[in-house]
Amino acid sequence: MTDKYTDKDDGFAGLDALFDTARAAPAPLSEDMLDRLTRDALDVQAGFAASPAAPPRRGRLAGWLAAIGGWPAMATLATAGVAGLWIGAMPPAFVETLGLGSATASDTAEDDLYLVDPLPGFVVSLTMGEGS
């Protein structure tokens, strides 16, 4: 029985001899072939020589605006902000009946006086001297 890794008679002995002969004496390139090869290489290099201009740098605001989605997103944020301020400053009647009306402590102003600070922080700092 023969081993397939050490068996040298694979039927390509004639072909191996032709390859060995071709490797022993490489054919020189003709002048015409060298000229065409050089011309092709120069054409390829000419295509790489022209580099595109760098895009202009964007500022931080432009980068932030692009990150949130551009001007449509900015318009949406502005509209939501104005609507939130409007509803917070002048709530409609149905908002107060949903729960904001029950958030008050009592119905009379005398009972709510504990919510008022009679001496804000800046007044206390003015009345206290350095020696006290």
DOVO-533157 format. One record per atom (N, C-alpha, C): atom name; residue in one letter; x, y, z. Coordinates in Angstrom, 1 decimal. Layout:
<atoms>
[atom CA, A, [X, Y, Z]]
...
</atoms>
This chain:
<atoms>
[atom N, M, [0.8, -1.2, 0.0]]
[atom CA, M, [0.0, 0.0, 0.0]]
[atom C, M, [0.9, 1.2, 0.0]]
[atom N, T, [0.5, 2.2, -0.7]]
[atom CA, T, [1.3, 3.5, -0.8]]
[atom C, T, [0.7, 4.6, 0.0]]
[atom N, D, [1.6, 5.4, 0.5]]
[atom CA, D, [1.1, 6.6, 1.3]]
[atom C, D, [0.8, 7.7, 0.4]]
[atom N, K, [-0.3, 8.4, 0.5]]
[atom CA, K, [-0.7, 9.4, -0.4]]
[atom C, K, [0.2, 10.7, -0.3]]
[atom N, Y, [0.8, 10.8, 0.9]]
[atom CA, Y, [1.7, 12.0, 1.1]]
[atom C, Y, [3.1, 11.9, 0.7]]
[atom N, T, [3.5, 10.6, 0.5]]
[atom CA, T, [4.9, 10.4, 0.1]]
[atom C, T, [5.0, 9.8, -1.3]]
[atom N, D, [3.9, 9.5, -2.0]]
[atom CA, D, [3.9, 9.0, -3.3]]
[atom C, D, [4.2, 10.1, -4.3]]
[atom N, K, [5.3, 10.0, -5.1]]
[atom CA, K, [5.7, 11.0, -6.0]]
[atom C, K, [5.1, 10.7, -7.4]]
[atom N, D, [4.6, 9.6, -7.7]]
[atom CA, D, [4.1, 9.3, -9.0]]
[atom C, D, [2.6, 9.7, -9.1]]
[atom N, D, [2.3, 11.0, -9.3]]
[atom CA, D, [1.0, 11.5, -9.4]]
[atom C, D, [0.5, 11.8, -10.8]]
[atom N, G, [1.3, 11.5, -11.8]]
[atom CA, G, [0.8, 11.6, -13.2]]
[atom C, G, [1.2, 13.0, -13.7]]
[atom N, F, [1.8, 13.9, -13.0]]
[atom CA, F, [2.2, 15.2, -13.5]]
[atom C, F, [3.7, 15.4, -13.6]]
[atom N, A, [4.4, 14.3, -13.8]]
[atom CA, A, [5.9, 14.4, -13.9]]
[atom C, A, [6.3, 15.2, -15.1]]
[atom N, G, [5.6, 15.1, -16.2]]
[atom CA, G, [5.9, 15.9, -17.4]]
[atom C, G, [5.6, 17.4, -17.2]]
[atom N, L, [4.5, 17.7, -16.5]]
[atom CA, L, [4.2, 19.0, -16.2]]
[atom C, L, [5.1, 19.7, -15.2]]
[atom N, D, [5.6, 18.9, -14.3]]
[atom CA, D, [6.5, 19.4, -13.3]]
[atom C, D, [7.9, 19.8, -14.0]]
[atom N, A, [8.2, 19.0, -15.0]]
[atom CA, A, [9.5, 19.3, -15.7]]
[atom C, A, [9.3, 20.6, -16.5]]
[atom N, L, [8.2, 20.8, -17.1]]
[atom CA, L, [8.0, 22.1, -17.8]]
[atom C, L, [8.0, 23.3, -16.9]]
[atom N, F, [7.4, 23.1, -15.7]]
[atom CA, F, [7.5, 24.3, -14.8]]
[atom C, F, [8.9, 24.5, -14.3]]
[atom N, D, [9.6, 23.5, -14.0]]
[atom CA, D, [11.0, 23.6, -13.6]]
[atom C, D, [11.8, 24.3, -14.7]]
[atom N, T, [11.6, 24.0, -15.9]]
[atom CA, T, [12.3, 24.7, -17.0]]
[atom C, T, [12.0, 26.2, -17.1]]
[atom N, A, [10.7, 26.5, -16.9]]
[atom CA, A, [10.2, 27.9, -17.0]]
[atom C, A, [10.8, 28.7, -15.8]]
[atom N, R, [10.9, 28.1, -14.6]]
[atom CA, R, [11.4, 28.8, -13.5]]
[atom C, R, [12.9, 29.0, -13.6]]
[atom N, A, [13.6, 28.1, -14.3]]
[atom CA, A, [15.1, 28.3, -14.4]]
[atom C, A, [15.5, 29.4, -15.3]]
[atom N, A, [14.7, 29.7, -16.3]]
[atom CA, A, [15.1, 30.8, -17.2]]
[atom C, A, [13.9, 31.7, -17.4]]
[atom N, P, [13.7, 32.7, -16.6]]
[atom CA, P, [12.6, 33.6, -16.8]]
[atom C, P, [12.7, 34.5, -18.0]]
[atom N, A, [11.7, 34.7, -18.7]]
[atom CA, A, [11.7, 35.5, -19.9]]
[atom C, A, [11.8, 37.0, -19.6]]
[atom N, P, [12.7, 37.7, -20.2]]
[atom CA, P, [12.8, 39.2, -20.0]]
[atom C, P, [11.6, 39.9, -20.5]]
[atom N, L, [11.3, 41.0, -19.9]]
[atom CA, L, [10.2, 41.8, -20.4]]
[atom C, L, [10.6, 42.7, -21.6]]
[atom N, S, [9.8, 42.8, -22.6]]
[atom CA, S, [10.1, 43.6, -23.7]]
[atom C, S, [10.0, 45.1, -23.3]]
[atom N, E, [10.7, 46.0, -24.1]]
[atom CA, E, [10.7, 47.4, -23.9]]
[atom C, E, [9.2, 47.9, -24.0]]
[atom N, D, [8.5, 47.4, -24.9]]
[atom CA, D, [7.1, 47.8, -25.1]]
[atom C, D, [6.3, 47.5, -23.9]]
[atom N, M, [6.5, 46.3, -23.3]]
[atom CA, M, [5.7, 45.9, -22.1]]
[atom C, M, [6.1, 46.8, -21.0]]
[atom N, L, [7.4, 47.1, -20.8]]
[atom CA, L, [7.8, 48.0, -19.7]]
[atom C, L, [7.2, 49.4, -19.9]]
[atom N, D, [7.1, 49.9, -21.1]]
[atom CA, D, [6.6, 51.3, -21.4]]
[atom C, D, [5.1, 51.3, -21.1]]
[atom N, R, [4.3, 50.2, -21.4]]
[atom CA, R, [2.9, 50.2, -21.1]]
[atom C, R, [2.7, 50.1, -19.6]]
[atom N, L, [3.5, 49.3, -18.9]]
[atom CA, L, [3.4, 49.1, -17.5]]
[atom C, L, [3.7, 50.5, -16.8]]
[atom N, T, [4.7, 51.2, -17.2]]
[atom CA, T, [5.0, 52.5, -16.6]]
[atom C, T, [3.9, 53.5, -16.9]]
[atom N, R, [3.4, 53.5, -18.1]]
[atom CA, R, [2.3, 54.4, -18.5]]
[atom C, R, [1.0, 54.2, -17.6]]
[atom N, D, [0.7, 52.9, -17.4]]
[atom CA, D, [-0.5, 52.5, -16.6]]
[atom C, D, [-0.2, 52.9, -15.1]]
[atom N, A, [1.0, 52.8, -14.6]]
[atom CA, A, [1.3, 53.1, -13.3]]
[atom C, A, [1.2, 54.7, -13.1]]
[atom N, L, [1.7, 55.4, -14.0]]
[atom CA, L, [1.6, 56.9, -14.0]]
[atom C, L, [0.1, 57.3, -14.0]]
[atom N, D, [-0.7, 56.7, -14.8]]
[atom CA, D, [-2.1, 57.0, -14.9]]
[atom C, D, [-2.8, 56.8, -13.6]]
[atom N, V, [-2.5, 55.7, -12.9]]
[atom CA, V, [-3.1, 55.4, -11.6]]
[atom C, V, [-2.6, 56.4, -10.6]]
[atom N, Q, [-1.3, 56.8, -10.6]]
[atom CA, Q, [-0.8, 57.7, -9.7]]
[atom C, Q, [-1.5, 59.1, -9.9]]
[atom N, A, [-1.8, 59.5, -11.1]]
[atom CA, A, [-2.4, 60.8, -11.4]]
[atom C, A, [-3.8, 60.8, -10.7]]
[atom N, G, [-4.5, 59.7, -10.7]]
[atom CA, G, [-5.8, 59.7, -10.1]]
[atom C, G, [-5.7, 59.8, -8.6]]
[atom N, F, [-4.6, 59.4, -7.9]]
[atom CA, F, [-4.5, 59.6, -6.5]]
[atom C, F, [-4.0, 61.0, -6.1]]
[atom N, A, [-3.3, 61.7, -7.0]]
[atom CA, A, [-2.7, 62.9, -6.7]]
[atom C, A, [-3.7, 64.0, -6.3]]
[atom N, A, [-4.9, 64.0, -6.9]]
[atom CA, A, [-5.9, 65.1, -6.5]]
[atom C, A, [-6.6, 64.7, -5.3]]
[atom N, S, [-6.3, 65.3, -4.2]]
[atom CA, S, [-7.0, 65.0, -2.9]]
[atom C, S, [-8.2, 65.9, -2.8]]
[atom N, P, [-9.3, 65.5, -2.3]]
[atom CA, P, [-10.5, 66.4, -2.1]]
[atom C, P, [-10.2, 67.4, -1.0]]
[atom N, A, [-10.8, 68.5, -1.1]]
[atom CA, A, [-10.6, 69.5, -0.1]]
[atom C, A, [-11.3, 69.1, 1.2]]
[atom N, A, [-10.7, 69.4, 2.3]]
[atom CA, A, [-11.3, 69.1, 3.6]]
[atom C, A, [-12.6, 69.9, 3.9]]
[atom N, P, [-13.6, 69.2, 4.4]]
[atom CA, P, [-14.9, 70.0, 4.7]]
[atom C, P, [-14.6, 71.0, 5.8]]
[atom N, P, [-15.4, 72.1, 5.7]]
[atom CA, P, [-15.2, 73.1, 6.8]]
[atom C, P, [-15.6, 72.6, 8.1]]
[atom N, R, [-14.9, 73.0, 9.2]]
[atom CA, R, [-15.2, 72.6, 10.5]]
[atom C, R, [-16.5, 73.3, 11.0]]
[atom N, R, [-17.3, 72.5, 11.7]]
[atom CA, R, [-18.5, 73.0, 12.3]]
[atom C, R, [-18.2, 73.4, 13.7]]
[atom N, G, [-19.0, 74.4, 14.2]]
[atom CA, G, [-18.8, 74.8, 15.5]]
[atom C, G, [-19.6, 73.9, 16.5]]
[atom N, R, [-19.5, 74.2, 17.8]]
[atom CA, R, [-20.1, 73.3, 18.8]]
[atom C, R, [-21.6, 73.4, 18.7]]
[atom N, L, [-22.2, 74.6, 18.4]]
[atom CA, L, [-23.6, 74.7, 18.3]]
[atom C, L, [-24.1, 73.9, 17.1]]
[atom N, A, [-23.4, 74.0, 16.0]]
[atom CA, A, [-23.9, 73.3, 14.8]]
[atom C, A, [-23.8, 71.7, 15.1]]
[atom N, G, [-22.7, 71.3, 15.8]]
[atom CA, G, [-22.6, 69.9, 16.1]]
[atom C, G, [-23.7, 69.4, 17.0]]
[atom N, W, [-24.0, 70.2, 18.0]]
[atom CA, W, [-25.1, 69.9, 19.0]]
[atom C, W, [-26.5, 69.9, 18.2]]
[atom N, L, [-26.7, 70.8, 17.3]]
[atom CA, L, [-27.9, 70.9, 16.6]]
[atom C, L, [-28.1, 69.7, 15.7]]
[atom N, A, [-27.0, 69.3, 15.1]]
[atom CA, A, [-27.0, 68.1, 14.2]]
[atom C, A, [-27.3, 66.8, 15.1]]
[atom N, A, [-26.7, 66.8, 16.3]]
[atom CA, A, [-26.9, 65.6, 17.1]]
[atom C, A, [-28.3, 65.4, 17.6]]
[atom N, I, [-29.1, 66.5, 17.8]]
[atom CA, I, [-30.5, 66.4, 18.3]]
[atom C, I, [-31.4, 66.2, 17.1]]
[atom N, G, [-31.0, 66.4, 15.9]]
[atom CA, G, [-31.9, 66.2, 14.8]]
[atom C, G, [-32.1, 67.4, 13.9]]
[atom N, G, [-31.3, 68.4, 14.0]]
[atom CA, G, [-31.4, 69.6, 13.2]]
[atom C, G, [-32.5, 70.6, 13.6]]
[atom N, W, [-32.9, 71.5, 12.6]]
[atom CA, W, [-33.8, 72.5, 12.9]]
[atom C, W, [-35.2, 72.0, 13.2]]
[atom N, P, [-35.7, 70.9, 12.6]]
[atom CA, P, [-37.0, 70.4, 13.0]]
[atom C, P, [-37.1, 70.0, 14.5]]
[atom N, A, [-36.0, 69.4, 15.0]]
[atom CA, A, [-36.0, 69.0, 16.4]]
[atom C, A, [-35.9, 70.2, 17.3]]
[atom N, M, [-35.2, 71.3, 16.9]]
[atom CA, M, [-35.1, 72.5, 17.6]]
[atom C, M, [-36.4, 73.2, 17.7]]
[atom N, A, [-37.2, 73.2, 16.6]]
[atom CA, A, [-38.5, 73.8, 16.6]]
[atom C, A, [-39.4, 73.0, 17.5]]
[atom N, T, [-39.3, 71.7, 17.6]]
[atom CA, T, [-40.2, 70.9, 18.5]]
[atom C, T, [-39.8, 71.2, 19.9]]
[atom N, L, [-38.5, 71.3, 20.2]]
[atom CA, L, [-38.1, 71.6, 21.6]]
[atom C, L, [-38.6, 73.0, 22.0]]
[atom N, A, [-38.5, 74.0, 21.1]]
[atom CA, A, [-39.0, 75.3, 21.5]]
[atom C, A, [-40.5, 75.3, 21.7]]
[atom N, T, [-41.3, 74.6, 20.8]]
[atom CA, T, [-42.7, 74.6, 21.0]]
[atom C, T, [-43.1, 73.9, 22.3]]
[atom N, A, [-42.4, 72.8, 22.6]]
[atom CA, A, [-42.7, 72.1, 23.9]]
[atom C, A, [-42.4, 73.0, 25.1]]
[atom N, G, [-41.3, 73.8, 25.0]]
[atom CA, G, [-40.9, 74.7, 26.1]]
[atom C, G, [-41.9, 75.8, 26.3]]
[atom N, V, [-42.4, 76.4, 25.2]]
[atom CA, V, [-43.3, 77.5, 25.3]]
[atom C, V, [-44.7, 76.9, 25.8]]
[atom N, A, [-45.1, 75.8, 25.4]]
[atom CA, A, [-46.3, 75.2, 25.8]]
[atom C, A, [-46.2, 74.8, 27.3]]
[atom N, G, [-45.1, 74.3, 27.8]]
[atom CA, G, [-44.9, 74.0, 29.2]]
[atom C, G, [-45.0, 75.3, 30.1]]
[atom N, L, [-44.3, 76.3, 29.6]]
[atom CA, L, [-44.4, 77.6, 30.4]]
[atom C, L, [-45.8, 78.1, 30.4]]
[atom N, W, [-46.5, 78.1, 29.3]]
[atom CA, W, [-47.9, 78.6, 29.2]]
[atom C, W, [-48.8, 77.8, 30.2]]
[atom N, I, [-48.7, 76.5, 30.1]]
[atom CA, I, [-49.6, 75.7, 31.0]]
[atom C, I, [-49.2, 75.8, 32.4]]
[atom N, G, [-47.9, 76.0, 32.7]]
[atom CA, G, [-47.5, 76.2, 34.1]]
[atom C, G, [-47.9, 77.5, 34.7]]
[atom N, A, [-47.9, 78.6, 33.8]]
[atom CA, A, [-48.2, 79.9, 34.3]]
[atom C, A, [-49.7, 80.1, 34.4]]
[atom N, M, [-50.4, 79.7, 33.4]]
[atom CA, M, [-51.9, 79.8, 33.4]]
[atom C, M, [-52.6, 78.5, 33.1]]
[atom N, P, [-52.7, 77.7, 34.1]]
[atom CA, P, [-53.2, 76.3, 33.9]]
[atom C, P, [-54.7, 76.4, 33.6]]
[atom N, P, [-55.2, 75.6, 32.6]]
[atom CA, P, [-56.6, 75.6, 32.3]]
[atom C, P, [-57.4, 75.0, 33.5]]
[atom N, A, [-58.7, 75.2, 33.5]]
[atom CA, A, [-59.5, 74.8, 34.6]]
[atom C, A, [-59.5, 73.3, 34.8]]
[atom N, F, [-59.5, 72.5, 33.8]]
[atom CA, F, [-59.5, 71.1, 33.9]]
[atom C, F, [-58.2, 70.6, 34.6]]
[atom N, V, [-57.1, 71.3, 34.5]]
[atom CA, V, [-55.8, 70.8, 35.1]]
[atom C, V, [-56.0, 71.0, 36.6]]
[atom N, E, [-56.6, 72.1, 37.1]]
[atom CA, E, [-56.7, 72.3, 38.5]]
[atom C, E, [-57.7, 71.3, 39.1]]
[atom N, T, [-58.7, 70.9, 38.4]]
[atom CA, T, [-59.6, 69.9, 38.9]]
[atom C, T, [-59.0, 68.5, 39.0]]
[atom N, L, [-58.0, 68.2, 38.2]]
[atom CA, L, [-57.4, 66.9, 38.2]]
[atom C, L, [-56.5, 66.6, 39.4]]
[atom N, G, [-56.1, 67.7, 40.1]]
[atom CA, G, [-55.3, 67.4, 41.3]]
[atom C, G, [-54.5, 68.5, 41.8]]
[atom N, L, [-54.3, 69.6, 41.0]]
[atom CA, L, [-53.6, 70.7, 41.4]]
[atom C, L, [-54.4, 71.5, 42.5]]
[atom N, G, [-55.7, 71.5, 42.4]]
[atom CA, G, [-56.5, 72.2, 43.3]]
[atom C, G, [-56.4, 71.6, 44.7]]
[atom N, S, [-56.2, 70.3, 44.8]]
[atom CA, S, [-56.2, 69.6, 46.1]]
[atom C, S, [-54.8, 69.7, 46.7]]
[atom N, A, [-53.8, 70.3, 46.0]]
[atom CA, A, [-52.5, 70.4, 46.5]]
[atom C, A, [-52.3, 71.5, 47.5]]
[atom N, T, [-53.3, 72.4, 47.6]]
[atom CA, T, [-53.2, 73.5, 48.5]]
[atom C, T, [-53.4, 73.0, 50.0]]
[atom N, A, [-52.8, 73.7, 50.9]]
[atom CA, A, [-52.8, 73.2, 52.3]]
[atom C, A, [-54.2, 73.4, 52.9]]
[atom N, S, [-54.8, 74.6, 52.7]]
[atom CA, S, [-56.1, 74.8, 53.3]]
[atom C, S, [-56.8, 75.8, 52.4]]
[atom N, D, [-58.0, 76.2, 52.8]]
[atom CA, D, [-58.8, 77.1, 52.1]]
[atom C, D, [-58.7, 78.5, 52.5]]
[atom N, T, [-58.1, 78.8, 53.6]]
[atom CA, T, [-58.0, 80.2, 54.1]]
[atom C, T, [-56.5, 80.6, 54.0]]
[atom N, A, [-56.3, 81.9, 53.8]]
[atom CA, A, [-55.0, 82.4, 53.7]]
[atom C, A, [-54.2, 82.4, 55.1]]
[atom N, E, [-55.0, 82.6, 56.2]]
[atom CA, E, [-54.3, 82.6, 57.5]]
[atom C, E, [-53.7, 81.3, 57.8]]
[atom N, D, [-54.2, 80.2, 57.4]]
[atom CA, D, [-53.6, 78.9, 57.6]]
[atom C, D, [-52.4, 78.6, 56.8]]
[atom N, D, [-52.3, 79.3, 55.7]]
[atom CA, D, [-51.1, 79.1, 54.8]]
[atom C, D, [-50.0, 80.0, 55.0]]
[atom N, L, [-50.0, 80.8, 56.1]]
[atom CA, L, [-48.9, 81.8, 56.4]]
[atom C, L, [-47.6, 81.1, 56.7]]
[atom N, Y, [-47.7, 79.8, 57.2]]
[atom CA, Y, [-46.4, 79.1, 57.5]]
[atom C, Y, [-45.6, 78.9, 56.2]]
[atom N, L, [-46.2, 79.0, 55.0]]
[atom CA, L, [-45.5, 78.8, 53.8]]
[atom C, L, [-44.6, 80.0, 53.4]]
[atom N, V, [-44.9, 81.1, 54.0]]
[atom CA, V, [-44.2, 82.4, 53.6]]
[atom C, V, [-43.0, 82.6, 54.5]]
[atom N, D, [-41.8, 82.9, 53.9]]
[atom CA, D, [-40.6, 83.1, 54.7]]
[atom C, D, [-40.6, 84.6, 55.0]]
[atom N, P, [-40.7, 85.0, 56.3]]
[atom CA, P, [-40.8, 86.4, 56.6]]
[atom C, P, [-39.4, 87.1, 56.5]]
[atom N, L, [-38.3, 86.4, 56.7]]
[atom CA, L, [-37.0, 86.9, 56.6]]
[atom C, L, [-36.2, 86.1, 55.5]]
[atom N, P, [-36.2, 86.5, 54.3]]
[atom CA, P, [-35.4, 85.8, 53.3]]
[atom C, P, [-33.9, 85.8, 53.7]]
[atom N, G, [-33.1, 85.0, 53.1]]
[atom CA, G, [-31.7, 84.9, 53.4]]
[atom C, G, [-30.9, 86.1, 53.3]]
[atom N, F, [-31.2, 87.0, 52.4]]
[atom CA, F, [-30.4, 88.2, 52.2]]
[atom C, F, [-30.7, 89.2, 53.3]]
[atom N, V, [-31.9, 89.2, 53.9]]
[atom CA, V, [-32.2, 90.1, 55.0]]
[atom C, V, [-31.5, 89.7, 56.2]]
[atom N, V, [-31.4, 88.4, 56.5]]
[atom CA, V, [-30.7, 87.9, 57.7]]
[atom C, V, [-29.3, 88.2, 57.6]]
[atom N, S, [-28.7, 88.1, 56.5]]
[atom CA, S, [-27.2, 88.4, 56.4]]
[atom C, S, [-27.0, 89.9, 56.5]]
[atom N, L, [-27.9, 90.8, 56.2]]
[atom CA, L, [-27.7, 92.2, 56.4]]
[atom C, L, [-27.9, 92.6, 57.9]]
[atom N, T, [-28.8, 92.0, 58.6]]
[atom CA, T, [-29.1, 92.4, 59.9]]
[atom C, T, [-28.0, 91.9, 60.9]]
[atom N, M, [-27.3, 90.8, 60.6]]
[atom CA, M, [-26.3, 90.3, 61.5]]
[atom C, M, [-25.0, 90.9, 61.2]]
[atom N, G, [-24.4, 91.5, 62.2]]
[atom CA, G, [-23.1, 92.2, 62.1]]
[atom C, G, [-22.0, 91.2, 62.2]]
[atom N, E, [-20.8, 91.6, 62.0]]
[atom CA, E, [-19.6, 90.8, 62.1]]
[atom C, E, [-19.3, 90.4, 63.6]]
[atom N, G, [-19.7, 91.2, 64.5]]
[atom CA, G, [-19.4, 91.0, 65.9]]
[atom C, G, [-20.4, 90.1, 66.6]]
[atom N, S, [-21.6, 89.8, 65.9]]
[atom CA, S, [-22.6, 89.0, 66.6]]
[atom C, S, [-22.6, 87.6, 66.1]]
</atoms>
